[in-house]
Amino acid sequence: MSRSFPVPLDEEARAAAVADYRIVGVPPLPDLPAIVELAADLLGVPNAVVNIITADQQVQLAAHGFDGATVPRGESMCATTIVQPEPVILRDARLDPRFASHPHVTGELGNIVFYAGSQLRAPAGHVLGTLCAFDTVAHDLTGHQREGMDKLARMVVGVLELHRHARLLHESMRDLERKSGELVRSNAALASFAGQVSHDLRNPLTGVLGYVAVLADLPAIAADPEAKFCMDRALSSATRMWRMISDVLAHASAGGHLSIQPVPLTAVAADVVDDLASVIAGTGALVSFGELPTVAGDATSLRIVLQNLVGNAVKFRHPDRPSVVHISGDEDPVSWWIAVSDNGVGIPEADRGRVLEMFSRLQPAVEGSGIGLATVQRIVDAHGGTLAIEANDPAGTVVRVTLPKLSPNGQAARPQTHAGAAGRS
């Protein structure tokens, strides 16, 4: 026959809190047996127990002096204790109206006379159960014993919290491992796809470009303005497709596998300017750089970074003034930085985040795939660095990349905080 029991006002939330600890039906938690034994010794009684009150049961997680068990909540004296505002200390439970008729007091299930129960209050305030001690004879407690009982109850909650946090940490680590595995598989699939694209698209496109170039040089084509116009358009379109495929592949592989080594950025800048010589000459841009630092990074990736930044600076020139681009760099105790500044059309402050997104193009009239800065961001992230964009003075844009130096333990030192959004000088 089930017996009624008092229900706390926060019962639904309290029961949910108990369930969240996941302590019912698990192996005994470490330290709890020692705490209940200490409680019995402190109070000078033979029995002590940690009781957890679920929605319908009393579960004894650790017991001293008897074998713990799980019983219906209606048979639990502690089911009454959890609704009390203070610990319950009874010299003789037979004289207390809350417990006098309880079957553990009347002899029906037990002959408890002395009873002491301290509530197990979770940090959020919900009562999970009790630390309980009892005897078949009456006892008086000193103030020291009462205070010690409450301290032990708080220790029990500490053990439960430690168990909960350890479980949450374990679950987080498992989730992280799962996501890391998914990321590895995703990156492998992306690399495989990039290789397939390289084989299936770039190679045939190379043939297309070659044949179109040969046709464009034929005297019959050169002599026919309409045919020449169509051939030039075909060559231009095929070239744009080649560049877009190259950009996509560069983005797919950027930051995937870094080979960290000393990278002399002065030499990298010279190579980049040489690679872009025809573009620079075609626009009349003036590109300059001074002595740049040697950084720890992936040489190929950092070359892609500089090539994209310088290429963008030249491409987005202002129509009313000659294009001037400057590459600068320096270091501080914890980081290196390199900046590409120009006097071009500039990037509005509201759009500086958006230009780092894939396929973002603020000026559709300017040829491009909208992948370059997204690739730069990905490479910088892979290096543990930061990228910032701000207005140049008096006009144009400055893009600054900051790369962390390595501390003696091999970890990246925290980059220094610079003034402004990008900390540019």
ZIHUTA-V624328 format. One record per residue. RES is the residue in one letter. PHI is phi as a letter, one per 40 degrees, with the letter a starting at -180 (none if undefined). OMEGA is omega in degrees with one decimal (none if undefined). D_LAST is the distance of its C-alpha to the last C-alpha in whole Angstrom. Layout:
BEGIN
res;phi;omega;d_last
RES;PHI;OMEGA;D_LAST
RES;PHI;OMEGA;D_LAST
END
This chain:
BEGIN
res;phi;omega;d_last
M;none;-179.5;82
S;c;-179.4;78
R;b;178.2;78
S;c;178.8;76
F;a;179.2;73
P;c;-176.8;71
V;b;177.5;67
P;c;179.4;64
L;c;-178.7;62
D;b;-170.8;59
E;d;-176.8;61
E;c;179.3;60
A;c;179.5;56
R;c;179.1;58
A;c;177.6;59
A;c;178.4;56
A;c;177.1;54
V;d;-179.6;57
A;c;-177.1;57
D;c;178.8;53
Y;c;179.2;54
R;f;-178.1;56
I;b;179.7;58
V;c;178.1;61
G;g;177.3;63
V;b;176.5;61
P;d;-178.9;62
P;d;-179.4;62
L;c;177.8;59
P;d;174.6;58
D;g;-178.6;59
L;c;177.3;61
P;d;179.9;65
A;c;-179.2;64
I;c;-179.0;63
V;c;176.2;66
E;c;178.1;68
L;c;178.1;66
A;c;179.1;67
A;c;178.7;71
D;c;-178.7;71
L;c;-176.7;69
L;c;-180.0;72
G;g;179.3;75
V;b;-175.8;75
P;c;-170.7;76
N;b;173.4;74
A;a;-174.3;70
V;a;169.5;68
V;b;-179.8;65
N;b;172.9;66
I;b;-178.2;63
I;b;176.8;65
T;c;-179.0;64
A;c;-176.3;65
D;a;-177.9;68
Q;b;165.5;69
Q;b;-177.9;68
V;b;-178.9;67
Q;c;-175.4;67
L;c;178.6;64
A;a;-177.3;66
A;b;175.3;69
H;b;179.2;71
G;g;178.3;75
F;a;178.5;76
D;c;179.3;74
G;c;-177.6;72
A;a;174.0;72
T;b;-177.0;71
V;b;175.1;73
P;d;-177.7;73
R;d;-179.8;71
G;c;179.0;74
E;c;-174.8;76
S;c;171.6;73
M;c;-177.8;73
C;c;175.0;69
A;c;174.3;69
T;c;-178.1;70
T;c;-174.7;68
I;c;179.1;65
V;c;-178.9;66
Q;c;-178.2;66
P;c;-176.2;64
E;b;173.4;64
P;d;-179.0;66
V;b;178.4;69
I;b;-176.4;72
L;b;174.7;75
R;c;179.4;78
D;a;-176.7;80
A;c;-178.9;79
R;c;-178.1;83
L;c;-178.6;83
D;b;-176.3;79
P;c;179.3;80
R;c;-173.5;77
F;b;-172.9;78
A;d;-177.9;82
S;c;-178.0;83
H;c;-175.9;80
P;c;176.4;82
H;c;178.9;80
V;b;-175.6;82
T;c;-176.9;85
G;h;-179.7;86
E;c;177.0;86
L;b;-178.8;82
G;a;-179.1;82
N;b;-179.0;83
I;c;174.9;80
V;b;176.6;81
F;c;178.8;78
Y;a;174.9;74
A;b;179.4;71
G;b;175.3;68
S;b;-176.5;64
Q;c;174.7;62
L;c;-175.9;59
R;c;177.1;56
A;c;179.6;53
P;d;-179.8;50
A;c;177.2;50
G;h;-179.9;53
H;c;178.6;56
V;c;-176.8;59
L;c;-176.6;59
G;i;-178.1;62
T;a;160.0;64
L;c;-168.1;65
C;b;174.3;68
A;b;-177.0;71
F;a;179.8;75
D;a;179.4;78
T;c;175.6;82
V;b;-177.8;83
A;c;177.6;81
H;a;168.4;79
D;b;179.4;77
L;b;174.0;73
T;c;176.3;72
G;c;179.2;69
H;c;179.7;67
Q;c;178.6;68
R;c;179.9;67
E;c;178.8;63
G;c;178.1;63
M;c;179.5;64
D;c;178.0;61
K;c;178.6;59
L;c;176.8;60
A;c;177.6;60
R;c;175.7;56
M;c;177.6;56
V;c;179.0;58
V;c;177.3;55
G;c;177.9;52
V;c;179.0;54
L;c;178.3;54
E;c;178.6;50
L;c;178.0;50
H;c;-178.5;52
R;c;-179.0;50
H;c;177.0;46
A;c;178.3;47
R;c;179.6;49
L;c;178.6;46
L;c;179.0;44
H;c;179.3;46
E;c;178.8;46
S;c;179.4;42
M;c;177.5;42
R;c;178.7;45
D;c;178.6;43
L;c;178.0;40
E;c;179.5;42
R;c;-179.4;43
K;c;177.8;40
S;c;177.0;39
G;c;177.9;42
E;c;179.9;42
L;c;178.0;38
V;c;179.3;39
R;c;179.3;42
S;c;179.6;40
N;c;178.3;37
A;c;178.7;40
A;c;178.9;42
L;c;178.6;39
A;c;178.1;38
S;c;178.6;42
F;c;179.9;42
A;c;177.7;39
G;c;178.9;41
Q;c;177.2;44
V;c;179.7;42
S;d;-177.6;41
H;c;-171.4;45
D;c;-176.5;46
L;b;-173.4;44
R;c;-177.5;42
N;c;176.1;45
P;c;-179.1;47
L;c;176.1;44
T;d;177.3;44
G;c;178.3;47
V;d;-179.9;47
L;c;-179.0;44
G;c;-178.9;46
Y;c;179.0;49
V;c;178.9;48
A;c;178.2;46
V;c;179.5;50
L;c;-178.2;51
A;c;-178.3;49
D;c;179.4;50
L;c;-179.5;54
P;d;-178.6;55
A;c;179.1;57
I;c;-178.7;53
A;c;-177.4;52
A;c;-178.4;55
D;b;-175.7;55
P;d;-178.6;52
E;c;178.1;52
A;c;178.8;52
K;c;179.0;49
F;c;-179.5;47
C;c;-179.0;48
M;c;177.9;48
D;c;178.4;44
R;c;179.0;43
A;c;179.4;45
L;c;179.6;43
S;c;-180.0;40
S;c;179.8;40
A;c;178.4;41
T;c;177.8;38
R;c;178.7;36
M;c;177.3;38
W;d;-179.0;37
R;c;-179.4;34
M;c;177.7;34
I;c;178.5;36
S;c;179.1;34
D;c;-179.8;31
V;c;179.4;33
L;c;178.3;34
A;c;179.3;30
H;c;-178.0;29
A;c;-176.5;33
S;c;-175.3;32
A;c;174.3;28
G;g;-177.2;28
G;c;-179.2;32
H;b;-177.7;32
L;c;172.3;29
S;b;-173.2;30
I;c;179.6;28
Q;a;176.1;27
P;c;-178.1;25
V;b;177.7;23
P;c;-174.3;22
L;c;176.7;19
T;c;178.6;19
A;c;178.8;23
V;c;179.8;22
A;c;179.2;20
A;c;178.4;22
D;c;-179.1;25
V;c;178.9;23
V;c;178.1;23
D;c;178.5;26
D;c;-176.0;28
L;c;-173.1;26
A;d;-177.5;27
S;c;178.6;30
V;c;-179.7;28
I;c;-180.0;25
A;c;-178.6;28
G;c;-179.2;30
T;c;-177.3;27
G;g;-177.9;26
A;c;173.5;22
L;b;-178.4;20
V;b;-177.2;19
S;b;174.3;17
F;a;177.1;15
G;b;178.4;15
E;c;-178.2;16
L;b;-177.0;15
P;c;168.8;16
T;c;-173.4;20
V;b;172.9;19
A;c;-178.3;22
G;a;177.4;23
D;c;-172.1;26
A;c;-178.4;25
T;c;-178.9;27
S;c;-178.3;25
L;c;174.4;22
R;c;176.4;23
I;c;178.7;24
V;d;-177.5;20
L;c;-178.4;19
Q;c;178.2;22
N;c;-177.3;21
L;c;179.3;18
V;c;178.8;18
G;c;177.5;22
N;c;-178.5;20
A;c;178.7;18
V;c;-175.8;21
K;c;-175.0;23
F;c;179.1;22
R;c;178.2;21
H;c;-175.9;22
P;c;-173.4;26
D;b;179.7;25
R;a;178.5;23
P;c;-178.8;22
S;c;178.1;20
V;b;-177.9;17
V;b;179.7;15
H;b;176.2;13
I;b;179.7;12
S;b;179.3;10
G;a;179.4;10
D;a;179.6;11
E;a;171.1;13
D;b;-174.4;13
P;d;-175.0;17
V;b;-175.4;17
S;a;168.5;15
W;b;172.8;14
W;b;175.2;11
I;b;-176.0;11
A;b;174.0;10
V;b;-178.1;12
S;b;178.8;11
D;a;177.3;14
N;b;-175.1;15
G;c;-173.4;18
V;c;178.8;20
G;g;177.6;17
I;b;178.4;18
P;d;-177.2;19
E;d;-177.7;18
A;c;-176.5;21
D;b;-173.2;22
R;c;174.4;19
G;c;-175.7;21
R;c;-177.1;24
V;c;179.3;22
L;c;179.5;22
E;c;179.3;26
M;d;174.5;28
F;g;177.8;30
S;c;-179.7;28
R;b;-179.0;27
L;c;-178.1;26
Q;b;-177.8;27
P;d;-178.5;31
A;c;179.2;32
V;c;-176.5;29
E;c;178.0;30
G;i;-177.7;29
S;b;-177.0;30
G;g;-177.8;28
I;b;-171.2;27
G;d;-177.2;24
L;c;175.4;22
A;c;176.9;24
T;c;177.5;25
V;d;-179.6;21
Q;c;-179.5;21
R;c;179.1;24
I;c;-179.9;23
V;c;177.4;20
D;d;-179.3;22
A;c;177.3;25
H;c;-177.1;23
G;g;-177.4;22
G;b;179.2;18
T;b;176.7;16
L;b;179.6;15
A;b;-178.7;13
I;b;173.8;13
E;a;-178.9;11
A;c;174.7;11
N;c;179.3;10
D;b;10.5;10
P;c;-177.5;13
A;a;178.0;14
G;h;-172.1;14
T;b;169.9;13
V;b;173.7;10
V;b;-175.6;12
R;b;177.3;10
V;b;178.0;13
T;b;-179.6;13
L;b;-178.2;16
P;c;169.9;18
K;c;179.5;20
L;c;176.5;24
S;c;-178.4;25
P;d;179.5;29
N;c;176.5;31
G;g;179.3;29
Q;c;178.9;27
A;c;175.6;24
A;c;179.7;22
R;c;179.5;20
P;c;177.9;16
Q;c;177.4;14
T;c;-179.3;13
H;c;178.3;9
A;c;176.1;9
G;g;-177.3;10
A;c;-176.4;11
A;b;179.8;9
G;g;-175.6;7
R;c;173.7;4
S;c;none;0
END
